[in-house]
Amino acid sequence: MKKIILLISVLGMGINLGACSGRESDKVSYNVSQEADNFNVIRRVAVINTRTDKVEFEAIGRISVDTEDKNKLVILVETGKNQYKKHLVNMTSWNMYVIASLFLLTKS
């Protein structure tokens, strides 16, 4: 009985340690996403028609993109101090999007 309790305890500790320790790449990915959502990253968003290979929409600047809804992109662009523009792009089976981080802005 003591061995079973010990085994359960050890397994429980292993699960807890595994849940606490994340990969460094996960932490970096989260941090980069947070910086982008706080408009600290210059990004390029392009929506491309896969049938014609033409760019249907493009934005470059301080951009936050919400991709939670698979049918639309919600693009928020910071155009100036406390000034923003919101773009909604309908996603269909004939288009795709690319979001590229161009560079991180440093705070001075």
C-alpha positions in Angstrom: 0.0 0.0 0.0 2.8 2.4 0.8 4.4 1.7 -2.5 1.2 2.6 -4.4 0.9 5.8 -2.4 4.6 6.6 -3.1 4.1 5.8 -6.8 1.0 8.1 -7.1 2.9 10.9 -5.3 5.9 10.6 -7.6 3.6 10.6 -10.7 1.7 13.6 -9.4 4.9 15.5 -8.8 6.1 14.7 -12.3 2.9 16.0 -13.8 3.1 19.2 -11.8 6.7 19.8 -12.8 5.9 19.1 -16.4 3.1 21.6 -16.4 5.2 24.3 -14.8 8.2 24.0 -17.1 7.5 25.2 -20.6 9.7 25.2 -23.6 11.6 28.5 -24.0 10.2 28.8 -27.6 6.7 28.8 -26.1 7.6 31.7 -23.8 9.3 33.6 -26.6 6.3 33.1 -28.9 4.0 34.4 -26.2 6.2 37.4 -25.5 6.5 38.3 -29.2 2.7 38.0 -29.6 2.2 40.3 -26.6 4.6 42.9 -28.0 2.8 42.7 -31.4 -0.7 43.1 -29.7 0.7 46.1 -27.8 1.7 47.7 -31.1 5.4 47.4 -30.4 6.2 45.4 -33.6 6.1 46.6 -37.2 4.3 43.9 -39.1 3.1 43.2 -42.6 -0.3 41.6 -43.1 -1.2 40.4 -46.6 -4.3 38.6 -47.8 -3.7 36.8 -51.1 -6.2 35.4 -53.5 -5.1 31.8 -54.1 -6.9 31.6 -57.4 -5.3 34.6 -59.0 -2.2 35.0 -56.8 -3.0 38.7 -56.3 -2.7 40.5 -53.0 -6.2 41.6 -52.1 -5.3 43.5 -48.9 -2.0 44.6 -47.4 -1.1 46.7 -44.3 2.3 47.5 -42.9 2.8 49.2 -39.5 2.0 48.7 -35.9 -0.7 46.1 -36.3 -2.6 43.7 -34.0 -4.5 40.9 -35.7 -7.3 38.8 -34.3 -7.4 35.4 -36.0 -9.8 33.6 -33.6 -12.7 33.5 -36.1 -11.6 31.4 -39.1 -14.0 33.3 -41.4 -12.6 36.7 -40.8 -9.5 38.6 -39.8 -9.9 41.6 -37.5 -7.0 43.9 -38.2 -6.3 46.9 -35.9 -3.7 49.4 -37.0 -2.2 52.1 -34.9 -2.0 55.2 -37.2 -0.9 57.7 -34.6 -0.8 58.4 -30.9 -4.2 57.1 -29.7 -5.4 56.8 -33.3 -6.5 53.5 -34.7 -8.1 52.0 -37.8 -10.0 48.7 -37.8 -10.2 46.5 -40.9 -12.3 43.4 -41.3 -11.3 40.9 -44.0 -13.7 38.1 -44.9 -11.8 34.8 -45.3 -13.0 32.4 -48.0 -11.7 29.2 -49.5 -10.0 31.3 -52.1 -7.8 33.4 -50.0 -5.1 33.1 -47.4 -3.2 35.5 -45.1 0.4 36.0 -44.1 1.5 38.0 -41.0 5.2 38.8 -40.9 6.9 40.6 -38.1 9.4 43.0 -39.7 11.1 44.4 -36.6 10.6 45.1 -32.9 10.4 48.7 -31.9 12.6 49.7 -28.9 11.3 52.0 -26.3 13.5 55.0 -25.6 
